[in-house]
């Protein structure tokens, strides 16, 4: 059974950095499609960054500040977040896709002003 476990969230001051990790277990194939999404209180879940075998996309609000990457040897996807802003505060969810979508449990990121 596929499981995704996120880590790396926490409290950081505005302008700081965090790196989120999403480790997958129970997978057979490599990671060809994955992404990070976030949901702030009272708001809909939104795309932060995602890649497929041919494209990488970023949400407009994070372009130039966040970078998604992967390490297939470790079955792990990362989200490097720099120049964090208070409006980046949200629960961040990892997503991976094979025959269907799989989601992690979420990790809280809080950016103080």
HELIX and SHEET records of a PDB file:
HELIX    1   1 UNK A   72  UNK A   74  5                                   3    
HELIX    2   2 UNK A   86  UNK A   88  5                                   3    
SHEET    1   A 4 UNK A   3  UNK A   7  0                                        
SHEET    2   A 4 UNK A  18  UNK A  25 -1                                        
SHEET    3   A 4 UNK A  76  UNK A  81 -1                                        
SHEET    4   A 4 UNK A  66  UNK A  71 -1                                        
SHEET    1   B 6 UNK A  10  UNK A  13  0                                        
SHEET    2   B 6 UNK A 107  UNK A 112  1                                        
SHEET    3   B 6 UNK A  90  UNK A  97 -1                                        
SHEET    4   B 6 UNK A  34  UNK A  39 -1                                        
SHEET    5   B 6 UNK A  46  UNK A  51 -1                                        
SHEET    6   B 6 UNK A  56  UNK A  58 -1                                        
SHEET    1   C 4 UNK A  10  UNK A  13  0                                        
SHEET    2   C 4 UNK A 107  UNK A 112  1                                        
SHEET    3   C 4 UNK A  90  UNK A  97 -1                                        
SHEET    4   C 4 UNK A 101  UNK A 103 -1                                        
END                                                                             
